[in-house]
Amino acid sequence: MLLRLKIRNFLSFFEETVFDMFPNPKRTSFPNHIYGEMSVPLLKQAAIYGANGSGKSNFIKAIGFIKAFVTHEDFLKKIDLDEYIFQLTAAKQTKVNFEVEFFINGKYFVYKIEIDKKHIQESLYQSGLGKTTDKLLFKRNGNEITSGYLENESSAKQLLTMNPLSSLLPLNQKFPVLTSEDVKLAFEWFEKKLEIVTINSTVPALIELMSKQAALLKLTNAIFENIGVGINAVKIADTPFDKWVTDNKNAKDLQQILENDPLKQNMGILGIENNRTVFSVSLKKGVKTVQEFLFEQIGQPGFKKEMKITAQSDGTVRLLTLIPAIYEAIYKQKVVFVDEIDNSIHPNLMFSLLQFYGAQLSKGQLIFTTHTTKLINQQELLRPDEIWLSEKENGNSRMYSINEFKIHNTINLENGYLDGRYGAVPQLSDLNS
């Protein structure tokens, strides 16, 4: 679970901006949107609004940057850090700063990083939540390290000297120099409990994923049945390759490829068309098998037909690729960030999808950017403390919660937002002048 994220001097975030998932205890709507059984109550979702260019996508990029830095030791070697540092100031900036406060397996952590092109400072604490002193797990400044859990200080220093641009967290996974299991637990949160879905994200292994996880396919069907897109069921068809090739004349080239380079166990071939996975070929009990999505669609009265994914709209396919992330937010205690969750999806459909998510007994969190103002509905969908705004002034993005305004529970928040009452809307000049 995410508690709080601080960003400074990263892309359009020049001054420190703070985003958090803390509910306002004075607000009583949608109590099921709060994880209240924890030491610190947390919200299960957040929607982020703002004009184009206000910093919403940069916010998603920030959490993606942190995850990549923490989980890939060579990440900084493969990028130009200057491209991520705030540029719109005469004062030369050289560092990006982040602080992440999170929860995993009953423990709370605070991770801080300061990065420039030649030097890294990072620290990890087990949080006392303001009730007790935070417990230092490690503090690193360049190749110097302070920790009560060092197995061999000289080995740790040598490791950091050899890898000056790597986080200690992934290095410690390969070369354990810290004996604390809590350090490994913190790494696990970044690696396994944090998911980022960008606007161009695809799930190439989606067919295999759903074929192996009955619960995921069951959720997919529950969503499609409840949101009214004319699809009665989603299935995965298994067809022997030889029969499939006979029925698909365009697959002769694929047949030739597999004759020259036969499939091996635990390997497969994907067919991708128009940014969607059309089929998957793999060995099932030693037999070459093709798997495809089939959508049982409702037609004229009493008529149904199973259609392939190539016949589906971009919105349907986008929805299909979002479902694994929603599944993980509901059942896997993951924190899922989605950029432009409404991309290619009708506002009414998006509304229904989030209503469905909000009604579930979730274990994780869903945090997303959107332009769909229909979702700003405190009576039917979102609490005011679940709505965040991003606004840019003099090139600097800032984020704030709509909860900061005095809002009665009967107010139409969508109208207020569109009227500019809360800021974070485009400032338009007269195009005809």
C-alpha positions in Angstrom: 0.0 0.0 0.0 1.1 3.5 -0.7 0.9 6.1 2.0 2.7 9.1 0.6 4.9 10.1 -2.3 7.1 13.2 -2.5 8.7 14.5 -5.7 11.1 17.3 -6.3 13.0 18.6 -9.3 11.8 15.8 -11.6 10.4 16.8 -15.0 7.8 19.5 -14.4 7.9 19.1 -10.6 10.4 21.7 -9.5 9.2 22.5 -6.0 8.4 19.6 -3.8 4.9 18.2 -4.3 3.3 15.7 -1.9 0.7 13.1 -2.9 -0.9 10.9 -0.2 -3.6 8.3 0.2 -4.9 9.4 3.6 -8.7 9.8 4.0 -10.3 12.8 5.7 -11.8 11.3 8.8 -14.6 13.9 8.7 -16.0 12.5 5.4 -18.4 9.7 5.8 -19.3 8.8 2.2 -18.2 5.4 0.8 -16.7 4.0 4.0 -15.9 0.9 2.1 -13.3 3.0 0.2 -11.1 3.1 3.3 -8.9 0.4 4.7 -9.7 1.3 8.3 -8.4 -1.9 10.0 -4.7 -0.7 9.5 -2.6 1.3 11.9 -3.0 4.2 9.4 -6.3 4.3 7.5 -5.7 4.4 3.7 -7.9 5.1 0.6 -8.3 2.3 -2.0 -8.2 4.6 -5.0 -7.4 8.1 -6.3 -8.3 10.0 -9.5 -5.9 12.7 -10.8 -7.3 15.5 -13.0 -5.7 18.5 -14.7 -5.3 20.2 -18.0 -3.1 18.8 -20.8 0.5 19.4 -19.9 -0.2 20.0 -16.2 2.0 17.2 -15.0 -0.3 14.2 -14.7 1.7 11.9 -16.9 4.9 13.2 -15.3 3.5 12.0 -11.9 3.1 8.5 -13.4 6.6 8.8 -14.9 8.0 9.6 -11.4 6.7 6.5 -9.8 7.9 4.5 -12.9 11.4 6.1 -12.5 11.6 5.1 -8.8 10.5 1.6 -9.5 13.1 1.2 -12.3 15.9 2.6 -10.2 15.1 0.4 -7.2 14.6 -2.8 -9.2 17.2 -2.5 -12.0 20.8 -1.9 -11.0 21.8 -0.6 -14.4 18.9 1.8 -14.9 20.8 5.0 -14.5 23.5 3.8 -16.9 20.9 3.5 -19.6 19.3 7.0 -19.3 20.4 10.6 -19.5 19.5 12.0 -16.1 19.5 15.5 -17.5 16.4 14.7 -19.5 14.5 14.1 -16.2 15.7 17.2 -14.3 13.5 20.3 -14.2 14.8 22.6 -17.1 12.7 25.8 -16.8 15.0 27.8 -14.4 18.1 29.8 -14.8 19.6 28.1 -11.7 21.4 25.0 -12.7 19.7 21.9 -11.2 21.6 18.6 -10.9 19.5 16.4 -8.6 16.2 14.6 -8.5 14.6 13.8 -5.1 12.0 11.3 -4.1 10.5 10.0 -0.9 8.1 7.1 -0.7 6.2 5.9 2.3 4.6 2.5 2.0 3.2 -0.6 3.7 3.8 -4.3 3.2 3.2 -7.4 5.3 2.2 -5.4 8.4 5.3 -3.1 8.3 5.6 0.6 7.3 8.7 1.9 5.5 10.1 5.3 4.3 12.6 5.3 1.4 14.4 8.4 0.4 16.6 9.1 -2.6 18.6 11.9 -4.0 20.3 11.3 -7.4 22.6 13.2 -9.6 24.8 12.0 -12.5 27.7 11.1 -10.3 26.4 10.6 -6.8 23.5 8.8 -5.0 22.2 9.3 -1.5 19.5 6.9 -0.3 18.1 5.7 3.0 15.5 3.2 4.2 13.7 3.4 7.5 11.0 1.3 9.2 8.5 3.9 10.0 7.3 4.5 13.6 4.3 6.4 12.1 5.0 9.4 14.3 4.4 7.3 17.5 8.0 6.0 17.9 11.3 6.9 16.3 11.9 5.6 12.8 14.2 2.7 12.8 17.2 3.1 10.4 17.7 0.1 8.2 20.5 1.7 6.1 21.8 5.1 5.0 24.0 5.4 2.0 26.0 8.4 0.8 28.0 7.5 -2.3 30.0 4.5 -1.3 29.7 5.2 2.4 27.0 3.2 4.3 25.6 3.3 7.8 23.6 0.4 9.1 23.2 -1.8 12.1 22.8 -4.8 9.8 26.1 -4.7 7.9 27.5 -8.2 7.5 30.8 -6.9 6.2 31.3 -3.1 5.9 34.3 -3.3 3.6 32.4 -5.6 1.2 29.5 -3.3 1.2 31.7 -0.3 0.5 33.5 -2.2 -2.3 30.1 -3.1 -3.8 29.0 0.5 -3.9 32.4 1.7 -5.3 32.0 -0.8 -8.1 28.4 0.2 -8.7 28.2 4.0 -7.9 25.0 4.5 -10.0 23.0 1.6 -8.6 20.6 1.5 -5.7 21.7 -0.6 -2.8 18.3 -2.4 -2.9 18.8 -4.5 -6.1 22.5 -4.9 -5.3 21.7 -6.4 -1.9 19.4 -9.0 -3.6 22.4 -10.3 -5.6 25.1 -9.7 -3.0 23.5 -9.7 0.4 25.6 -7.2 2.5 22.7 -6.4 4.8 21.3 -9.0 7.1 17.9 -7.4 7.7 15.0 -9.2 6.2 13.1 -5.9 6.3 15.4 -4.5 3.5 14.5 -7.5 1.3 10.8 -6.9 2.2 11.1 -3.3 1.1 12.6 -4.3 -2.2 9.7 -6.8 -2.7 7.2 -4.0 -2.5 8.9 -2.1 -5.3 9.4 -5.2 -7.4 6.1 -7.2 -6.8 3.6 -4.8 -5.3 4.0 -1.8 -7.5 2.5 -1.8 -11.0 2.5 1.0 -13.6 0.2 1.0 -16.7 1.1 3.7 -19.3 -1.2 4.8 -22.1 0.7 2.5 -24.5 1.0 -0.5 -22.2 0.1 -3.8 -23.6 -0.1 -7.3 -22.1 1.5 -9.6 -24.7 1.0 -12.7 -22.5 -2.6 -11.8 -21.8 -4.1 -15.0 -23.3 -1.7 -17.2 -21.4 -2.2 -15.2 -18.2 -6.0 -15.6 -18.3 -5.8 -19.3 -19.4 -3.7 -20.1 -16.3 -5.6 -17.9 -13.8 -9.3 -19.0 -13.6 -10.0 -16.2 -11.1 -8.7 -13.6 -13.5 -10.9 -14.9 -16.4 -13.8 -15.1 -14.0 -13.3 -11.4 -13.1 -13.1 -10.5 -16.8 -16.5 -12.1 -17.4 -18.0 -10.4 -14.3 -16.8 -7.0 -15.6 -18.0 -7.5 -19.1 -21.4 -8.9 -18.0 -21.9 -5.8 -15.7 -20.9 -2.9 -18.0 -23.2 -3.4 -20.9 -20.9 -3.6 -24.0 -22.9 -6.3 -25.7 -20.5 -9.1 -24.7 -22.1 -12.0 -22.8 -18.9 -13.9 -22.1 -15.1 -14.0 -22.8 -13.6 -17.4 -23.4 -10.2 -18.8 -24.4 -10.4 -21.4 -27.2 -7.8 -24.1 -27.5 -7.3 -25.5 -31.1 -4.8 -28.0 -32.3 -2.3 -26.2 -34.4 -2.7 -28.4 -37.5 -6.5 -27.8 -37.5 -6.0 -24.1 -36.9 -3.6 -23.7 -39.8 -6.1 -25.4 -42.1 -8.8 -22.9 -41.1 -6.4 -19.9 -41.3 -4.8 -19.8 -44.7 -2.7 -16.8 -43.7 -0.9 -18.9 -41.2 1.1 -20.9 -43.7 4.2 -18.8 -43.0 4.0 -19.5 -39.3 3.7 -23.2 -40.1 6.9 -23.0 -42.1 8.7 -21.2 -39.3 7.7 -23.9 -36.7 8.8 -26.7 -39.1 12.2 -25.1 -39.3 12.4 -24.2 -35.6 10.1 -26.5 -33.5 8.6 -25.2 -30.3 10.1 -26.2 -27.0 8.4 -26.7 -23.7 7.8 -23.4 -21.8 8.2 -21.4 -25.1 5.6 -19.9 -27.3 4.9 -17.6 -30.2 2.5 -14.7 -30.1 0.6 -13.2 -33.0 0.2 -9.5 -32.5 -1.9 -7.3 -34.8 -2.9 -3.6 -34.3 -1.3 -3.6 -30.8 -3.4 -6.6 -29.6 -2.5 -10.2 -29.0 -4.5 -12.2 -31.6 -3.3 -15.7 -30.8 -0.7 -17.7 -28.8 1.0 -20.9 -29.9 2.6 -23.2 -27.4 3.0 -26.9 -26.4 0.1 -28.3 -24.3 0.9 -31.8 -23.1 3.3 -32.1 -26.0 0.8 -31.0 -28.7 1.1 -27.7 -30.6 -1.9 -25.7 -29.5 -3.3 -22.3 -30.5 -5.1 -20.2 -27.9 -7.4 -17.3 -28.9 -9.8 -15.0 -27.2 -13.5 -15.5 -28.2 -16.1 -12.9 -27.3 -19.7 -14.2 -27.1 -21.5 -11.2 -28.5 -25.2 -10.5 -28.4 -26.9 -9.8 -31.8 -30.4 -9.8 -33.0 -33.0 -11.1 -30.5 -32.0 -14.6 -29.6 -28.8 -14.5 -31.6 -25.3 -14.8 -30.2 -22.0 -15.4 -32.0 -18.4 -15.9 -30.8 -16.2 -13.2 -32.3 -12.4 -12.9 -32.3 -10.4 -10.1 -30.8 -9.8 -8.6 -34.3 -13.5 -7.8 -34.4 -13.4 -5.8 -31.1 -13.2 -2.1 -30.7 -10.1 -0.3 -29.4 -12.1 0.5 -26.2 -13.0 -3.1 -25.6 -9.3 -4.2 -26.1 -8.1 -1.4 -23.8 -10.6 -2.5 -21.2 -9.4 -6.1 -21.6 -5.7 -5.0 -21.0 -6.8 -3.0 -17.9 -8.5 -5.9 -16.2 -5.3 -7.7 -15.0 -4.2 -4.5 -13.3 -7.6 -4.1 -11.6 -7.5 -7.8 -10.6 -4.2 -7.2 -8.9 -5.5 -4.1 -7.1 -8.4 -6.1 -5.8 -6.9 -9.4 -4.9 -3.0 -9.1 -4.9 -2.6 -6.1 -2.6 -0.8 -4.3 -5.4 -0.6 -0.5 -5.9 -1.5 0.1 -9.5 -0.9 3.4 -11.3 -2.7 3.9 -14.6 -2.1 6.8 -16.9 -5.2 8.0 -18.8 -7.3 5.1 -17.6 -10.2 6.4 -19.8 -8.2 6.2 -23.1 -10.5 4.8 -25.8 -13.2 4.1 -23.2 -16.6 5.8 -23.1 -17.3 7.9 -19.9 -20.3 5.7 -19.0 -18.3 2.6 -19.4 -15.5 4.0 -17.3 -18.0 5.1 -14.6 -19.4 1.5 -14.5 -16.0 0.0 -14.3 -14.9 2.2 -11.3 -18.2 1.5 -9.6 -17.5 -2.2 -10.0 -14.0 -1.7 -8.5 -15.3 0.5 -5.7 -17.8 -2.1 -4.6 -15.2 -4.9 -4.3 -13.5 -6.0 -1.1 -10.1 -4.9 -2.4 -6.7 -5.5 -0.9 -4.7 -3.0 -3.0 -5.0 0.5 -4.5 -5.8 2.0 -7.9 -4.4 5.4 -8.7 -5.1 6.8 -12.1 -5.1 10.0 -14.3 -8.1 10.9 -16.3 -9.9 13.6 -18.2 -13.4 12.1 -17.7 -15.2 14.7 -15.6 -18.2 12.4 -15.2 -16.2 10.5 -12.6 -16.1 13.6 -10.3 -19.2 12.4 -8.6 -19.1 12.4 -4.8 -22.6 10.9 -4.5 -22.1 7.8 -6.6 -18.4 7.2 -7.2 -15.6 9.1 -5.5 -15.0 10.7 -2.2 -13.6 14.3 -2.4 -10.4 13.0 -0.7 -10.0 10.5 -3.6 -9.9 13.4 -6.2 -6.6 15.1 -6.9 -5.7 18.0 -9.2 -2.6 18.8 -11.1 -1.9 22.4 -12.1 1.1 24.1 -13.7 2.4 27.6 -13.1 5.7 29.0 -14.5 6.5 25.5 -15.7 6.2 24.0 -12.2 3.5 21.4 -11.5 1.8 21.1 -8.2 -0.7 18.6 -6.9 -3.4 19.1 -4.4 -6.6 17.3 -3.2 -10.0 18.7 -3.9 -10.6 17.8 -0.3 -8.7 21.0 0.6 -11.7 23.0 -0.4 -14.8 23.4 1.8 -17.2 21.0 0.1 -20.6 20.0 1.2 -21.7 16.5 0.4 -24.5 17.7 -1.8 -22.4 19.8 -4.1 -22.0 18.8 -7.8 -18.2 18.6 -8.0 -18.2 18.0 -11.7 -19.9 21.4 -12.4 -17.6 23.1 -9.9 -14.5 21.7 -11.5 -15.6 22.6 -15.1 -16.4 26.1 -13.9 -12.8 26.4 -12.6 -13.8 26.6 -9.0 -11.0 24.3 -7.9 -8.4 25.2 -10.6 -6.5 22.6 -12.7 -8.5 23.4 -15.9 -7.2 24.7 -19.3 -6.9 28.5 -19.6 -8.2 29.1 -23.1 -8.0 32.3 -25.1 -10.4 33.2 -27.8 -9.4 31.2 -30.8 -11.3 33.6 -33.1 -9.5 36.7 -32.0 
